[in-house]
Amino acid sequence: MYKYFISILLFFVLIDGFAQKPGNPPNKQKKEIAKTVKDTIVYKTAYGLRLGIDISKPILGSISNSYNGLELVGDYRISKRFFVAAELGYEEETTDEDYTNSTVKGTYARLGFNYNAYENWLDMNNEVFVGFRYGFSVFDQTLNNYTPNVNSTYFPADLINSPITESSLNAHWTEFLFGLKVETFKNLFVSASISYKVMMSAKEPENFKTLYAPGFNTIYETSTGFGFNYTISYLIPFKKK
């Protein structure tokens, strides 16, 4: 009796062994199929023209009586990592020094590229970028008033209120950027960046010095300057790849 029972039990064990191949259990096959399907999913990124405005300049103009400015920004994606970029703007700045008060106003343009060093996950479209720009501006500078530095306590100099304007001045510079760009909503981006600028050449007014150049900001004695941008932009997608 026990012999027949053991024989029947061995028979069912052998049948179950043949039904499942040792090298490919059902659960493993399902995992391999799921992995294959997952690996074939390709996330495409939008390519197009992105246009926006630097909102830091209107904010600064609203809280400062000595500044007024507007800047439009744009870039176009040419590859996965590279973007050609440009900024166009207008600035008016009044500089008050110890002996002088002057106003500069004019237009500027910056042209260059950005490189995105950030590896996005799935369908994200954010950037941690470095960039380079060539900038130039054309502007007028007015010496509003000045006090001659006579170096005398007995005969103090009087303030001279005779404005002197020099037109068609210009400046050329290069700048290096570092910034972040985040897609907050579909195709809507918020970006912040800082820049280090190096003046290449600046046309000086007669008997005076250019203290500020639109697009460059304050010109220090080392012929360098710094900038900050906080922009909102919208992507007009042309294609995905």
C-alpha positions in Angstrom: 0.0 0.0 0.0 2.8 2.4 0.9 4.7 1.4 -2.2 1.8 2.5 -4.5 1.3 5.8 -2.6 5.0 6.7 -2.9 5.0 5.8 -6.6 2.0 8.1 -7.3 3.6 11.0 -5.4 6.9 10.6 -7.4 4.8 10.6 -10.6 3.2 14.0 -9.8 6.6 15.5 -8.8 8.1 14.5 -12.1 5.2 16.0 -14.1 5.5 19.3 -12.2 9.3 19.4 -12.9 8.8 19.0 -16.6 6.1 21.6 -16.6 8.5 24.3 -15.3 11.9 24.6 -16.9 14.6 25.4 -14.2 16.3 28.1 -16.2 13.2 30.2 -16.9 10.7 30.4 -14.1 7.4 32.3 -14.9 8.1 35.2 -12.6 11.5 35.8 -14.2 10.0 35.7 -17.7 7.5 38.4 -16.7 10.3 40.6 -15.3 12.4 40.3 -18.5 9.4 41.2 -20.6 8.6 44.2 -18.5 12.2 45.4 -18.6 12.3 45.1 -22.3 9.1 47.1 -22.7 10.5 49.8 -20.3 13.8 50.0 -22.1 12.1 50.7 -25.4 10.3 53.9 -24.1 12.0 57.1 -25.5 11.3 60.5 -24.0 11.5 63.3 -26.6 12.4 66.9 -25.8 10.9 70.0 -27.3 13.0 72.1 -29.6 12.0 75.6 -30.4 12.3 79.3 -29.7 12.1 80.5 -26.1 11.3 84.2 -25.5 11.0 86.1 -22.3 11.7 89.2 -20.1 14.1 90.0 -17.3 11.8 91.0 -14.5 14.6 92.2 -12.2 15.0 95.4 -14.2 11.4 96.7 -13.9 11.5 95.8 -10.2 14.8 97.7 -9.7 13.3 100.6 -11.6 10.2 100.7 -9.4 12.3 101.0 -6.2 15.1 103.2 -7.5 14.9 106.8 -8.7 18.3 106.5 -10.5 17.5 103.5 -12.7 15.2 102.6 -15.6 15.6 99.5 -17.8 14.0 96.8 -19.8 15.6 93.6 -21.2 14.1 90.9 -23.6 15.7 87.5 -23.7 15.6 84.6 -26.1 17.3 81.3 -27.0 17.0 78.5 -29.5 18.0 74.9 -28.9 20.3 73.5 -31.6 21.3 70.2 -29.9 20.7 68.3 -26.7 23.1 70.4 -24.7 23.6 73.7 -26.7 21.5 76.8 -27.1 22.2 79.9 -29.0 21.1 82.9 -26.9 20.6 86.6 -27.1 19.5 89.6 -24.9 18.4 93.0 -26.1 17.7 95.9 -23.8 17.6 99.5 -22.8 19.0 101.2 -19.7 19.2 104.6 -18.1 21.3 105.0 -15.0 22.3 108.1 -13.0 25.6 107.8 -11.1 26.3 110.1 -8.2 30.0 110.3 -7.2 31.8 112.6 -4.8 32.4 115.4 -7.3 30.2 114.4 -10.2 26.6 113.4 -11.1 26.1 111.8 -14.5 23.4 110.0 -16.5 23.9 107.3 -19.1 21.2 106.0 -21.4 21.3 103.7 -24.4 20.6 100.3 -25.9 22.6 97.1 -25.9 22.7 93.6 -27.2 24.4 90.4 -26.0 25.0 87.3 -28.3 26.3 83.9 -27.5 25.5 80.4 -26.3 24.5 78.3 -23.2 25.6 74.8 -22.4 23.3 72.7 -20.2 25.4 70.5 -17.8 22.3 69.0 -16.2 21.1 65.4 -17.0 17.3 65.5 -16.9 15.2 62.6 -15.6 12.6 61.2 -18.0 10.6 64.0 -19.6 12.0 66.9 -17.4 13.4 70.0 -19.2 15.5 71.9 -16.6 18.9 73.4 -17.0 22.1 74.1 -15.0 24.0 76.0 -17.6 27.2 77.9 -18.3 27.4 80.4 -21.1 29.4 83.0 -23.0 28.3 86.3 -24.5 29.8 89.0 -26.7 28.1 92.3 -25.7 28.0 95.8 -27.2 26.1 99.0 -26.4 25.6 102.4 -27.9 24.7 105.2 -25.5 24.8 108.9 -24.5 26.3 110.2 -21.3 25.4 113.5 -19.7 27.5 115.2 -17.0 24.6 116.8 -15.1 26.7 118.7 -12.6 30.2 118.7 -11.1 32.3 120.3 -8.4 35.9 121.1 -9.4 38.4 119.5 -7.0 40.5 122.6 -6.1 42.0 121.2 -2.9 41.7 124.5 -1.0 39.9 125.3 2.2 40.1 129.1 1.6 38.5 129.1 -1.8 36.0 126.2 -1.9 34.8 125.3 -5.4 31.2 125.9 -6.4 28.8 123.3 -7.9 28.6 123.8 -11.6 25.1 123.0 -13.1 25.9 123.2 -16.8 25.0 119.8 -18.3 27.4 118.4 -20.9 26.3 115.6 -23.2 28.4 113.3 -25.2 26.6 111.2 -27.9 27.3 108.1 -29.9 29.5 106.5 -27.2 30.0 102.7 -27.4 31.4 99.8 -25.4 32.3 96.2 -26.3 32.8 93.4 -23.8 32.7 89.6 -23.1 31.0 87.9 -20.3 30.8 84.4 -18.7 27.5 83.2 -17.2 26.3 80.6 -14.7 22.6 80.0 -14.1 19.6 77.7 -13.4 16.5 77.4 -15.5 13.4 75.5 -14.3 10.2 74.5 -16.2 7.5 75.5 -13.7 4.5 74.8 -15.9 4.3 73.3 -19.4 6.7 75.4 -21.6 7.0 78.2 -19.0 10.4 78.7 -17.5 11.9 80.7 -14.6 15.7 81.4 -14.7 18.3 83.1 -12.6 21.9 83.7 -13.6 25.0 85.7 -12.6 27.7 87.0 -15.0 31.3 88.2 -14.9 32.1 90.8 -17.5 35.4 91.9 -19.0 35.5 95.2 -20.9 37.3 95.0 -24.3 36.9 98.7 -25.3 34.9 101.7 -24.3 34.8 105.1 -26.1 35.3 107.8 -23.4 33.7 111.2 -23.5 36.1 114.2 -23.6 37.6 115.2 -20.3 35.5 112.6 -18.4 35.3 108.9 -17.9 32.6 106.3 -18.7 31.4 105.1 -15.4 28.4 103.0 -16.6 27.6 101.2 -19.8 24.1 99.9 -20.6 24.2 96.0 -20.6 27.5 96.0 -18.8 26.6 97.9 -15.6 29.2 99.8 -13.5 32.7 99.8 -14.9 35.3 99.3 -12.2 38.9 100.4 -12.4 39.9 96.8 -13.4 37.6 97.1 -16.5 35.4 94.3 -15.1 31.8 94.2 -14.0 29.1 91.9 -12.8 25.5 91.2 -13.7 22.4 89.4 -12.4 19.3 88.3 -14.4 16.0 86.9 -13.2 13.8 85.9 -16.2 10.5 84.4 -17.1 10.2 82.9 -20.6 7.9 80.8 -22.7 9.0 78.1 -25.2 7.3 78.0 -28.6 8.0 74.3 -29.6 8.7 73.6 -33.2 9.5 69.9 -33.0 10.5 67.1 -30.6 13.4 64.7 -30.8 
